[in-house]
Amino acid sequence: MKNHISILLLFLIVINHSCQKDIGFGKIEFDYSQQLFIEGLLYPDETPKIYLSSSLPFFHEKVSPQELFAKNAIVELSGPGYSEILHPDSIFDKFRCRWNPFYSGEHLIKYGHSYQLRVTYEGQTYSASTTINQPRVNIASVQYTPDFYDVYGGHDGVILKVDDPIGIANHYRFQMDRIIDNTRKHAHVLDILTNNCTKEDEPFTVTDLVGPFLVMVHQMASVCK
């Protein structure tokens, strides 16, 4: 017992004599060329959403999606028999208390069709194409676990098993919708996020996109938040 008491007292002394010091970096000169990030997932029977954001230096004061949003871009999506200019839109994230802007369209994406994306921003033009022909896979099972440990520490999670087609090297990205309130913390922010835009015990939906994961034949993929 005496040994335990001595260790505890020594630990308390170390804490009491420890200190914290803020170190300023002063004025930092950036030799940096801004880049445009384009992200889009086309889902069958849903309208298109394309996210455009500008990259910034690491110590830049702008960090929110609204501040990084690439405004005044011309975003055109075309497919069989149609073409449309996507317009700026946004969804309010009640978990992080911020707006998430993107460019959205009105036409539903069709399975089996090919699409061409053309983005013009600040004198530069970017293009990409894709065909929506990925085979649908079956989710074999879904399991909830209260204790999952990864780089974010311990938290709850969801484990999914999928029947992966043999001979096809697929990448999977999962969407998980949850109803929570403002007492719930997110593993990605390590409990430092304060929710001040919802009322106490007010339920709201959180959508998490997890992945991509490379899944081998009949292998278990873990999806955790």
C-alpha positions, 0 to 999 in steps of 0.5 A: 500500500505504501508503494502505491501511495508514493507513486500517486504522490510523485505523479501529482507532484509532476503534474503540479510542476508541469507547465504549458507554453505557447510558441508563436511562429511569427510571420510566415512567408508562403511560397504556395500555389493554390490548387482546386479540389474536385470531388463528386459521387454520382448515385443512380436515381439521385441528383448530382452533387459536385464539391469544389474547394481551394487548397490553402497553406497549412497555417491559413486562417480559413478552415471551414467548407464555406471559406474553402468553397470555390465560388463562381465556377462553371460546372457542367454535367452532360450525359445521353440526351441532356446537359445542365449547368450545376448551381451553388447549393448547401446543406446545414450540418447540425453536428458541426454547426456549419454550412457545407456548400456544393454544386447541385443539379436537377436531373436524376443520374441513371444506371448504365449511362456515361457522364462527362464533367467539365469545370471551368474555374479562374481561367482553367478547365478540368474534365472527367468522365465516368460510367455508372455500371458498378454491380450492386453488392449484398451486405451480408451482415451489420454488427454494432460494437460499443468498443472499437479502437483505432487512431482516434482512440476508443469509440463505438462503431459498425462492422459490415460484411459484404459479399465481394464479387470474385475476380473484381478489385472493388473499392467500397465507400459506405454511407451511414446515417445516424440520429443523435443529439448534441451530447454525442461526440465524434471520434474524428474531432477527439471530443473538442467540438462544441455544438451550440446550434441545436437545443438540448436533447434535439435529435438530428441526422448525421451522415458519415461517408466512410472509405474507400476500403479495398475489400478482398473476396468475402473479406470483412470490412470495418466501418467505424465512427 
